[in-house]
C-alpha cells in the first residue's frame, strides 16, 4: 500500500490534478431528471466505483472529506455563479477552501470548463486567473479568455458552509425550471493541458486553450460511445430515454 501523501501544497496540487484527470464533471443524473444523493457513501460509490462523475455539489464535498481524512484543513463554501450571466446567480455552486500553513487556497474540481485546475492562493491567482474583492459581494474569481478580456466565474465568501446548505444548492440546481444542469447535457474532463468538452451533442477537444478537434454526434449510440471512450464514463441506462424525451435526437 502506498504511503499517504504529505500535508503540503505539492501534495494538494497533485491530488487536484489527479482528480481532474480521472473524474469528469458531468450532469447526467440531473439531465435524466433525478436529484443526486449527497451522502459520502453514495458519492464514493458513484464517483469511485460506478465510473461516473458529477457536478460541484458531488465532486467538491467528496474531495473535501478525503482531504480532511488525509490531514488537511478543508471546508466547503457556497458561491454565486457569474459566468455567462448579467447578474450573479443563487448561492448554488460549491467550492472547497483549504488552509495550509496559515494560507488559504481555493480548490474547485467541480466548475467544469473554465474552472481552476490547480489550488489557488486567495488574493493572488495565476497568469490567467485572478481574485478581486468587490464591496457587498465578496471575492470574485475571474479568468482571462483573451489578452484584454477577463470574465467573472463566480463570487464567494470565506464563510464555511454546512451540508444542509450544499443540499439546498443541489436541490435548486437539479429542480429549478430552466436550470442549465437540467436542460443541457454538459461533460468535461481536464487531462493535463488538454480539455475535453461535451456540450449537448457537440464534442470538442482543446489543447492549451485552442480547439484541436470538434465533432457533432449524430446518434444516441455515438454520444454514448463518446462518454465511454473520451470521458471513461459508464452512462446510466436511463440516459437514452432522456435524450429522446428532451428532443436531443
C-alpha positions as CSV (number, residue, x, y, z in Angstrom):
1,X,0.0,0.0,0.0
2,X,1.4,3.4,-0.9
3,X,2.0,5.8,2.0
4,X,-0.4,8.7,2.5
5,X,0.6,12.0,0.8
6,X,2.2,14.6,3.0
7,X,0.1,17.6,4.0
8,X,1.8,20.1,1.6
9,X,1.0,22.3,-1.3
10,X,2.7,19.9,-3.7
11,X,0.5,17.0,-2.5
12,X,-2.6,19.1,-2.7
13,X,-1.7,20.1,-6.2
14,X,-1.1,16.5,-7.2
15,X,-4.4,15.4,-5.7
16,X,-6.3,18.1,-7.6
17,X,-4.6,17.2,-10.9
18,X,-5.3,13.5,-10.4
19,X,-8.9,14.2,-9.6
20,X,-9.4,16.3,-12.7
21,X,-7.6,13.6,-14.8
22,X,-9.8,10.7,-13.7
23,X,-13.2,12.0,-12.5
24,X,-15.1,14.1,-15.1
25,X,-17.5,16.9,-14.4
26,X,-20.9,15.7,-15.6
27,X,-24.6,16.3,-15.0
28,X,-26.1,13.1,-16.4
29,X,-28.1,12.3,-13.2
30,X,-29.7,15.8,-13.2
31,X,-30.2,15.7,-17.0
32,X,-32.1,12.4,-16.6
33,X,-34.5,14.1,-14.1
34,X,-33.1,12.9,-10.8
35,X,-31.6,14.7,-7.8
36,X,-28.1,13.4,-6.9
37,X,-27.7,11.7,-3.5
38,X,-25.1,13.5,-1.5
39,X,-24.2,11.2,1.4
40,X,-20.5,10.4,1.4
41,X,-21.2,6.7,0.9
42,X,-23.4,7.4,-2.2
43,X,-20.8,9.8,-3.6
44,X,-17.9,7.4,-3.1
45,X,-19.9,4.6,-4.7
46,X,-20.9,6.7,-7.7
47,X,-17.6,8.5,-8.3
48,X,-15.1,5.8,-7.3
49,X,-16.9,2.5,-8.2
50,X,-19.5,3.2,-10.9
51,X,-17.3,5.0,-13.4
52,X,-19.3,8.2,-13.0
53,X,-18.5,11.8,-12.5
54,X,-20.7,14.5,-11.0
55,X,-21.2,18.3,-10.6
56,X,-19.9,20.7,-8.0
57,X,-22.1,19.6,-5.0
58,X,-20.9,16.0,-5.6
59,X,-17.3,16.4,-6.6
60,X,-16.1,19.1,-4.1
61,X,-17.7,17.6,-0.9
62,X,-16.2,14.2,-1.5
63,X,-12.8,15.7,-2.3
64,X,-13.1,17.9,0.9
65,X,-13.9,14.8,3.0
66,X,-10.9,13.0,1.5
67,X,-8.6,15.9,2.1
68,X,-9.6,16.1,5.8
69,X,-9.1,12.4,6.1
70,X,-5.5,12.9,4.9
71,X,-4.8,15.6,7.5
72,X,-5.6,18.8,5.5
73,X,-7.8,21.5,7.0
74,X,-10.5,21.8,4.4
75,X,-14.0,23.2,4.4
76,X,-16.8,23.9,1.9
77,X,-18.2,27.3,0.8
78,X,-21.1,28.3,-1.4
79,X,-20.6,30.6,-4.4
80,X,-22.8,32.5,-6.8
81,X,-22.1,31.7,-10.5
82,X,-21.4,34.8,-12.7
83,X,-20.1,33.0,-15.8
84,X,-22.2,34.0,-18.8
85,X,-24.7,35.8,-16.6
86,X,-25.6,39.5,-16.3
87,X,-26.1,39.2,-12.6
88,X,-24.8,36.7,-10.0
89,X,-26.9,33.6,-9.7
90,X,-28.2,31.9,-6.5
91,X,-25.7,30.6,-4.0
92,X,-25.7,27.1,-5.5
93,X,-22.1,26.5,-6.5
94,X,-20.0,24.6,-4.0
95,X,-16.2,25.1,-3.7
96,X,-13.5,24.0,-1.2
97,X,-11.2,26.2,0.9
98,X,-8.0,24.6,2.3
99,X,-5.9,26.2,5.0
100,X,-2.3,25.2,4.7
101,X,0.5,26.7,6.9
102,X,-1.6,29.8,7.6
103,X,-2.5,30.4,4.0
104,X,-5.9,29.7,2.4
105,X,-6.3,28.1,-1.0
106,X,-9.3,27.8,-3.3
107,X,-9.8,24.3,-4.6
108,X,-12.6,23.6,-7.1
109,X,-12.8,20.4,-9.1
110,X,-16.5,20.9,-9.9
111,X,-16.9,24.0,-12.1
112,X,-16.3,22.3,-15.4
113,X,-14.9,24.1,-18.5
114,X,-13.2,27.3,-17.4
115,X,-12.8,26.4,-13.7
116,X,-9.4,26.4,-11.9
117,X,-7.2,23.4,-12.5
118,X,-4.8,23.9,-9.5
119,X,-5.1,25.2,-5.9
120,X,-5.2,29.0,-6.0
121,X,-3.9,31.1,-3.1
122,X,-6.6,33.5,-2.1
123,X,-5.7,37.0,-3.2
124,X,-3.1,36.1,-5.7
125,X,-4.2,33.9,-8.6
126,X,-2.1,33.0,-11.7
127,X,-1.3,34.5,-15.1
128,X,-4.8,33.8,-16.3
129,X,-6.9,33.6,-13.1
130,X,-7.3,36.4,-10.6
131,X,-9.2,37.3,-7.4
132,X,-10.9,40.6,-6.8
133,X,-12.8,41.8,-3.7
134,X,-16.0,43.6,-4.5
135,X,-18.0,45.5,-1.9
136,X,-21.1,43.8,-0.7
137,X,-20.5,40.8,-3.0
138,X,-17.3,39.1,-1.8
139,X,-14.4,37.6,-3.6
140,X,-14.8,37.3,-7.3
141,X,-12.8,34.7,-9.3
142,X,-12.2,35.8,-12.9
143,X,-10.5,34.1,-15.9
144,X,-8.7,35.6,-18.8
145,X,-10.2,34.4,-22.0
146,X,-8.3,36.7,-24.4
147,X,-5.3,39.1,-23.9
148,X,-7.6,42.0,-22.9
149,X,-10.7,40.1,-21.9
150,X,-11.4,38.9,-18.3
151,X,-14.6,37.1,-17.5
152,X,-16.1,36.6,-14.0
153,X,-16.6,32.9,-13.0
154,X,-18.2,33.2,-9.6
155,X,-18.2,35.1,-6.3
156,X,-17.9,33.6,-2.8
157,X,-17.1,34.5,0.8
158,X,-14.9,32.5,3.2
159,X,-17.8,31.6,5.4
160,X,-17.7,27.9,5.9
161,X,-20.9,26.2,5.0
162,X,-22.7,23.0,6.1
163,X,-24.0,20.1,4.2
164,X,-27.6,21.5,4.6
165,X,-26.5,24.5,2.5
166,X,-25.0,22.1,0.0
167,X,-28.2,20.1,-0.1
168,X,-30.2,23.2,-0.8
169,X,-27.9,24.2,-3.7
170,X,-28.2,20.6,-5.0
171,X,-32.0,20.7,-5.0
172,X,-32.0,24.1,-6.6
173,X,-29.6,23.2,-9.4
174,X,-31.4,19.9,-10.1
175,X,-35.1,21.1,-9.9
176,X,-35.2,24.8,-10.8
177,X,-37.3,25.1,-14.1
178,X,-34.9,26.1,-16.9
179,X,-31.8,25.2,-14.9
180,X,-28.8,24.8,-17.1
181,X,-28.0,21.4,-15.4
182,X,-31.4,20.0,-16.1
183,X,-31.9,21.1,-19.7
184,X,-28.4,20.8,-21.2
185,X,-26.0,17.9,-21.2
186,X,-22.5,19.0,-20.1
187,X,-19.5,16.8,-19.6
188,X,-15.9,18.0,-19.2
189,X,-12.6,16.3,-18.4
190,X,-9.2,18.0,-17.9
191,X,-6.1,15.9,-18.7
192,X,-3.0,18.0,-18.2
193,X,-3.2,20.8,-20.7
194,X,-5.9,19.0,-22.7
195,X,-9.6,19.7,-22.0
196,X,-12.4,17.6,-23.4
197,X,-15.9,19.1,-23.5
198,X,-19.3,17.6,-24.5
199,X,-21.9,20.4,-24.8
200,X,-25.2,18.9,-25.9
201,X,-24.2,16.8,-28.9
202,X,-21.0,18.7,-29.7
203,X,-17.7,17.2,-28.7
204,X,-14.7,19.5,-28.6
205,X,-11.1,18.9,-27.6
206,X,-8.9,21.8,-26.5
207,X,-5.1,21.8,-26.2
208,X,-3.6,24.7,-24.4
209,X,-6.7,26.7,-24.9
210,X,-7.1,26.1,-28.6
211,X,-9.7,23.9,-30.3
212,X,-8.0,21.0,-32.0
213,X,-11.0,18.8,-32.6
214,X,-14.7,19.3,-33.0
215,X,-17.4,16.7,-33.8
216,X,-21.2,16.8,-33.9
217,X,-22.6,13.5,-32.6
218,X,-25.4,12.4,-34.8
219,X,-27.0,9.4,-32.9
220,X,-27.6,8.4,-29.3
221,X,-25.1,5.5,-29.8
222,X,-22.4,7.9,-30.9
223,X,-23.0,10.0,-27.8
224,X,-22.9,7.0,-25.5
225,X,-19.7,5.8,-27.1
226,X,-18.2,9.3,-26.7
227,X,-19.0,9.2,-23.0
228,X,-17.3,5.9,-22.6
229,X,-14.3,6.4,-24.9
230,X,-13.4,10.1,-24.3
231,X,-14.5,10.5,-20.7
232,X,-14.2,7.0,-19.4
233,X,-17.8,7.2,-18.1
234,X,-20.4,4.4,-17.8
235,X,-23.6,6.3,-18.8
236,X,-26.7,5.5,-16.8
237,X,-29.2,3.3,-18.7
238,X,-31.9,5.9,-18.5
239,X,-29.8,8.5,-20.4
240,X,-31.1,7.3,-23.9
241,X,-34.7,7.8,-22.8
242,X,-33.8,11.3,-21.5
243,X,-32.1,12.2,-24.8
244,X,-35.3,11.2,-26.7
245,X,-37.7,12.8,-24.2
246,X,-35.8,16.2,-24.4
247,X,-35.6,16.1,-28.2
248,X,-31.8,15.9,-28.4
249,X,-32.0,13.4,-31.3
